Amino acid sequence: MAKKYFLNISFWLKFIGITLLLYLINKVGWKETFDSIQKVSLIHIIGAVFVLWIAFYLKSIRWKLISNSYGIPLGKFRAFKIFFIGLFLANITPGRLGDFGRLFYIKEDLPTQKIGWSSLIMDRLFDLVCLLLFSLVAVLYYQFNFYILKLPKEYGGIIFWVLGGIISLFILYVFRNKLKRVVKPWWRAFNSHDLGWLKGGQAFAITFLSMVLIYGVFNYIAWAMGIEIDHLGLFLGTFILGVLTLLPITVLGIGVRETSLVVIFQLYELPAEDAVALSLIIFLLQLISFIPGAIWFYLSPIRLQDLKRMKIIH
């Protein structure tokens, strides 16, 4: 019952992003937004999609590298195909459940279920670490140029968070033995890879390049639209957007991405309709880029019930 209630809350939270989008377009103007969208040509849309496909191909190579380090036999084409299917499923299922679909397609090759999950977690960690590093650089860049972060006049909030941290640490200390029993087998499985510094550095380099391509698409489309903006600022700002779209209040970043881009454009005194239009074009590019995964999934489908039945504990 509690799980079902949580899923319902999560489902309705997604509408916050859609509400934000509709509010923004209504405020900016539907005609103005549509006119701004028409600034980009079809050839630039096609070019941007190919850039995204190259980036996703690089990510599939990284997943192959990580999977092989865990003893999971995975070839390049198979990794590419299954990665695209997982990408498609992750964006049409609640809570990105579809990401686990990758394991379903290779379940016969997994040494253990825990190792399979560990390979996915490792794959995600490379993305998360790279995203946070770029976001930190972005915050420093915007702080230096716009002084967006100011010291608080009251320190009640800071004290609250410090106390919360102390209480959390105390709870972890009290239940440390129980946590060890649960975490230890997972930690052992997670560390069973043989990536090493060389392969780990290669995986990080692939992650870096793929993210430059994915987030650089914002700059490419902005250039195609003739938007005169500081492209370094836009590029770094999109990584903050990437962090914000992880919030469970949006589907594919809808609403949150548009609102954040409007804020960035306002810093550069650029029209809000261009920000909303740019974001909607990126959304369209996302949908188009999922097409290969959708086709491969159609040719080799799995049921959502099968994904739900996959257990974390083997």
Long-range contacts (C-beta under 8 A, 24 or more apart in sequence): 7-94, 7-95, 10-94, 10-95, 10-248, 11-94, 13-248, 13-249, 14-248, 14-249, 14-250, 14-251, 16-249, 16-250, 16-255, 17-249, 17-250, 17-251, 17-253, 17-254, 17-255, 17-256, 18-251, 18-254, 18-255, 19-255, 20-254, 20-255, 20-256, 20-258, 20-259, 21-254, 21-255, 21-258, 24-255, 24-258, 24-259, 24-262, 24-272, 24-276, 25-276, 27-272, 28-272, 28-273, 28-276, 29-273, 32-271, 32-273, 33-273, 33-276, 33-277, 33-280, 34-277, 35-273, 36-225, 36-271, 36-273, 36-274, 36-276, 36-277, 36-278, 37-277, 37-280, 37-281, 39-224, 39-225, 39-226, 39-277, 40-221, 40-224, 40-225, 40-281, 41-224, 44-220, 44-221, 44-224, 45-281, 45-284, 45-285, 45-288, 47-220, 48-217, 48-220, 48-221, 48-285, 49-285, 49-288, 49-289, 51-213, 51-216, 51-217, 51-220, 52-213, 52-214, 52-217, 52-285, 52-286, 52-289, 53-289, 53-292, 54-213, 55-209, 55-210, 55-211, 55-213, 55-214, 56-83, 56-84, 56-87, 56-210, 56-289, 58-206, 58-209, 58-210, 58-213, 59-83, 59-206, 59-207, 59-210, 60-84, 61-206, 62-123, 62-126, 62-203, 62-206, 62-207, 62-210, 63-102, 63-119, 63-123, 65-195, 65-199, 65-202, 65-203, 65-206, 66-119, 66-122, 66-123, 66-126, 66-193, 66-195, 66-203, 67-106, 67-119, 69-193, 69-194, 69-195, 69-199, 70-111, 70-115, 70-118, 70-119, 70-192, 70-193, 71-111, 71-115, 71-192, 72-106, 72-109, 72-110, 72-111, 72-115, 72-116, 72-119, 73-109, 74-106, 74-109, 81-296, 82-106, 84-290, 84-292, 84-293, 84-296, 85-293, 85-296, 85-297, 85-300, 86-293, 87-290, 87-293, 88-290, 88-293, 88-294, 88-296, 88-297, 89-293, 89-297, 89-307, 91-252, 91-286, 91-290, 93-304, 93-307, 95-248, 97-304, 97-307, 97-308, 98-307, 100-307, 100-310, 101-302, 101-307, 103-310, 104-302, 104-306, 104-307, 104-310, 105-300, 105-302, 112-189, 112-314, 113-311, 113-312, 113-313, 113-314, 114-185, 114-186, 114-189, 114-313, 114-314, 115-189, 115-192, 117-189, 117-312, 118-186, 118-189, 118-190, 118-192, 118-193, 119-193, 121-190, 122-190, 122-193, 126-203, 126-204, 126-207, 127-207, 127-211, 129-204, 129-207, 130-204, 130-207, 130-208, 130-211, 131-211, 131-239, 131-242, 131-243, 132-243, 134-211, 134-215, 134-236, 134-239, 135-239, 135-240, 135-242, 135-243, 137-236, 137-239, 138-236, 138-237, 138-239, 138-240, 139-240, 141-232, 141-233, 141-236, 142-233, 142-236, 142-237, 142-267, 145-233, 146-267, 211-239, 215-239, 215-242, 217-282, 217-285, 218-278, 218-282, 221-278, 221-281, 221-282, 221-285, 222-278, 225-274, 225-277, 225-278, 225-281, 227-270, 227-274, 227-278, 228-270, 229-265, 229-268, 229-270, 230-268, 233-264, 233-267, 233-268, 234-264, 237-261, 237-264, 252-283, 252-286, 252-287, 253-279, 253-283, 254-283, 257-282, 257-283
